[in-house]
Amino acid sequence: MTEFVFDHSPARRDSDSTKWQKYADRDVLPMWVADMDFASPPAVQAALAERVAHGVYGYPDPLPGVVAAVTDWLQRSYQWQIDPAWLVWLPGLVCGLNVACRSVGQAGDAVMTATPVYPPFMSAPRLSGRTLITVPMQDTAAGWQWDWAAAEAALTPSTRLLMLCHPHNPVGRVFDRAELDAVTEFARRHDLVVCSDEIHCQLILDQDRQHLPFASLSADAAARSITLMAPSKTYNVPGLGCAFAIIPDAGLRARFSQTMRGIVPGVNLFGFVGAQAAYGDSPDWLNSLLAVLRRNRDRVEAVLGQLEGMRVTHSQGTYLAWIDVRSKGWANPVAEFEAGGVGLSDGADFGLPGYVRLNFGCPLAQLEEALARMVAVWEKPHQ
């Protein structure tokens, strides 16, 4: 297997990186937004360079190669055979969440999701003229789980859409078959469409876990599903602007596509190129990445998990750690850590104050420095 470099990364502090620009003039390590500090796969870089050399960058259509790369990857990874006609290309996954909200039901209908969750799950319904219903997840000995009794109690007659984050951001859960079957049963019983955000599906860290695409579970799950995927998180190409929805039901797909018209731009030319190289030509790189992320995850849990009063959720998937810092009673945990030189995501943005989220998709030396700074903040005597 080719050796890939993950413990040195291109300098980003003075680049156009959103992640690093946030703290451009401060000694703060950015460990917040879900954007890794690793270079993208060599196959992706080579494909982009070749396309740049062509010299003409007109309006693109997806060539058969990128469609085949996606469909072959789904078949190879999940034994999920999709019809290429089910694909709807998008310039990003967040706009897919918003289009899903607008294309299911009518204005004023309700959308349900479980918190804590990726912030656009809460903003997309509101921006779409829908009512948001949030159901707090249960933090159990077996991990964070949907609370179906609470979901039943919160459901309204106007609820039309259930938004599933799978694997879950920020708690890092990789839901198993029984949990997904419960989603299917709830949706079937209440005639809900399920929008399943599966952008982290390739980032499974626990080797006894496997991602199961929601729509692959059964004909009923497929018929009521909008699956959102993208190469952006796994291959670190969010700046290329390429994602896609998989919508087996023709009527639902038509409504989704109609909602996009005149509003949602096409996919970036280089997004198609990068996606084809990522899904088709980068399996060895991905295997190496996963080994590095497992190591980093274990280091986060070892260092922060021994701090009195701090609790780190075990991340079964993603490169994100969900950390309970409520024992300190801080009004603003993010500000406390920023003062100590580490930039984290605020749990309040995910619907659960008192937590922070840490991105460990970075070289080990950077991670170790960030962890040392967090330990110093935590152990600093109360002023």
N, C-alpha and C positions, 0 to 999 in steps of 0.2 A: 504493500500500500504506500502511496506517495506520502511524504512527510509534509504537513502543512504547519505554518507558523501562526500560533495563537497567543504567544506570550510577548509579542512585540506588535504594536499596531501603528498605522500611520498617524502622525500628529494631527489632532483635530482642534486644539485649543484656538488656533487662529484661522480656522477654516470656516465654511459656511454652515457648520453643524448647529442645528437648533439646540441640541443637547448641550453642547459646550458653550455656545454663545450666551446662554442664560447667565453664566458666571464668568464672562469674559474678563472682567476687571477684578476678580476676587480669587483668593486661594481656596476654592471650593471644588472638590471632585464631583462631577455630575454623574449621579447614579440613579437618575430619575426616569426619564422617558424610555419606552421600550425600543431602543435603538442600540445595537451592540457596537462595541469599539473595535471589532475585528474586520479585516478586509474581507470583501466578498469573495466567493470561490474563484480560483484562477480561470475556470471554464467560462464564468460569467464575464470576467474582465476581458478575456480574449475575444469573446463573441461581440462585446460592445466595441472593442477596438476595431474589429473587422468591419462592423457596421458603420462606425465613424469614418473609416477610410473610404467608404463608398462615396461620401461627399454630398449626397442628395437626401434631404430629410423631410420628405413630403408627408401628406396624410397617410397613415398606415391602416391596413386591414390585417387581422391575424392570419398568418400563413398556415397551411396545414401542419407545418412542423411544430408550432407552439400548441396547437390543439392536440396533436398526437402526444406531445410531451406530457400534457396535463392528463389526458385520458389514460395513457399507459402508466403513469405514476399512480393514479388512483387504483387501477387494476392490480398493479404489482404490489402496492403497499397494503391495500385494504380489500382486495378481491371485489372491488366495487366497479362494475362495468356501467359506464354512463353513456348515453347517447350524446354525441357532440352538440346536437341541437339544444340540449339542456343548458348549455353554457351561455351566460350573459356577461360580457366583459365590462369591467368597471375601472375607473382611475384610482380607486382606493376602497378599502373596506368600510370606512366610516360612512362614506356616501351610500354604500350598500345598506347599512343599517337604517339610514334615513329614508331611502327609497322603499325599503321593506315596510316601514311604518306607514308611508303614504299610500302604498299599493294594496294594503289589507284593510278591509272595512271602510268606514266613512269618518269624516271629521267628527270628533267628539267621542269616538269609540275608545276602548281602553286597551293598553298594552301592558303585559305583566312581565316582570323580570325579578331576579333574586339578587339581593345585595349582601356584601359589597360586590361591586362589579365595575368594569371598565366604564369610565364616565359617559361616553357617547350612548350607552344603553339607557341612560337616564335623560340625556338631552334630546336624543332623536325623537322620542314620542312627543315631547313638548313642542319641538320645532315643527312637527308634522301635524299639529292641531289635535293630538290624541291625549287622552288621560293616562298618566303613568301610575301603575300599581306596583309597588315594591314589596317584596316578601323577604324578610331577613333570613339568611341562611343560618343553619344550626352548626355551631362549632362543637363537634362531638369527638369522642376518643378515636373514632374511625375517620376523622377528617371533617371538613366543612361539607354540609349536605343541604339539599333542598328540603324545606319543611312543607310537606304536602298538605298537612292539616291546616297550616296557616294559609297556604295557597288557595285551598278550597274556601276558607272563610273570607279571603280578600277578593275572590272572583266576583265580577258583576255581570249582569246579563249582556252588557255591551262589550265585554272583553272578546277581542278577536285574534290577538297575536300574543304569543309567548316568545320572549327573546332569551335564548340559551347561549351561555358562554362556555365553550367546550373544545379544548381544555379551558379551565376557568382562570380568568385574570381578574383579581390579583391573587387568589388563594392557591393557585397551582394544582387544583384537583384535576385528575384524569378520570372522568366518570366511567364506571364499569357498565356491563350489559344490563344488570338489574336496575341500576339507577336510570339508564336511558330508557329502558322499558317503562319505567314509572312515568317518565316525561311523555312517552308515546300514549300511554293509557290516559293520563290526565288530558292531553290534547284531544284524543279521540272522544273522550266522554263529554268534553265541552266544545267540541268542534272548533279547535284553535289551529291556526297556522303556526308553525314553529320556525323562527329564524335562528339558525344555529351558526354562530361565529366560531369557525374552526381554524383561525389564522395561526394558532400555535400547535396545530396537530402533529407536526413533525418533531416537535421539541419535547419528546417523552423521555424523562430522565430515569424514572424507576423502571428497571429492566423487566419487572414482572407485570408491567402495565402495557396496554396496547390501545392506541386510539381506534375508536369505532365511529365512523361517520354516522351521524344521526339518521340521515336519509337512507342509509344502506341496511337498516335494521329490518324493515318490512315494507310491503307495498303501501300500507297505510301511512307509515312514517314518510315515505317518499312523496306521496300524493299531497301531503300537507306541509312540505318543507321548502325552505329557502336556505341553502347552505352557502356560507360566505367563506372564501379561502383566498390566499395570496402568498406569493413567495417572499414577501417583504420581511417578515420577522425571522424566518429560518435562514435566509441567505443574505440578510442585512442589505436589502435593496429598496427600502421604503421610498427613497427619493426618485425611483424610476416610475412610480405611479402606475402599478398594474395589480389588479385583483379580479376576481370573478365570482359570480353567483352560479350555483347549480340548482336549477328549478325544473324538476321532472314534469310537473303538471302544466299542461299547455295553457290553460286559462290563467293560472297564477303567473306564469312566465310572461304572458301577453300583457297583463296588468302591470307587472314590474317594468317591463320594457316601455310601455306607454308612459308610465310615470317619469321615466328618465328623459323622454324626448324634449329637446329644446333646453334642457337644464344641465344634464350631466355630460361633460365632455368625454371624448374618446380616450382610449388608453394611449399613453405616451409611446412613441415609436420604440424607444429603447427599453420600455417596460416589456413589450412583447419579446424582444431579443433576449433580455435578461431572464425572463421566465422560462423560455425554451432551454437555455443553457443550464439554468438552475435545476429544473425538474428532470431534464434529460441527461445531463453530463456531470453531475456533482455528487454522486452517492458516497464516494470515499471521503470527500471533504466533510459531508454531513456527519458521517460516522466519527470522524476526528473531532468535530465541533461538539458532538454530544458527550464525548469522553471529557473534554475540557469543561463543559458546563456542569457535568456531574461532580467533577473535582471542585469546581468553584462553589456549587451548591453545598457540598459537604463541608467546605471550609467556612462558609457563612454560618451554617448551623452549629458547627463546633465552637467557633469563636463567640458568637452572640448568644448561643444557647446556654452558655455557662454563666451569663450575667444574671445576677439576682433581680427578679422582677420583670425581666424582658423575656418574651416568648416568641419564638420563631416557628411559623407554620412550615411543616415539611412540604417542599415543592415537588410534587410528583412529575410535573411538567412545567414548561416555560423556563425563562431565565430570570424569574422574578421571585423575590422573597417577601412574604407578607409578615410584618413584625408588629407585635402587640407591645406598645410602650405606655399603656394606660396607667401603670403603677406609679409613674412619676407625677401624674396629675398636671402635666404641662398643658397650658392653654394652646400652645402652638408648637407641637413636636418638631415640625419641619424647620422652624426658625431656630430651635435649640441645636439641631444637628448642623444647620448651615453655619451657625456661629462657630461650630467646631470644625468646619471645613468639609462637610459632606452634604451634597444636595440630593434629597430623597423626594419621593412623591407622597402627597398628603392623603392619609386614609379618608379624610372628610370628603375628598373629591370622588371617592368610590362609594360614598354613603355610610362610612363607618369611622367617625373621629376617634383619635387615640391610637391609630395604627399608622405605620409608614410602609412604603413599598420600596425595595432596593433592587436595582438591576445589576445582576452579577455577570452579565455578558461582556466581560472585559479581561485584559491581561491580568495574570495573577498578581504582579507587583502593584498594580493599581488597586486591585481588590484588597490586598493586604493593608495598604496604606489607608484605604477607606475604613476598613474594619478597625484598625488601630485608632483612628480618629473617633469612630463611634464609641469604642470602649472608653476612651478618655472623656467624652461627653457624658456618658452614662455614669461613670465613677466619680465625676467631679462633685465635690461637696456642695450641698445646697446653699445658695447665697441668701 
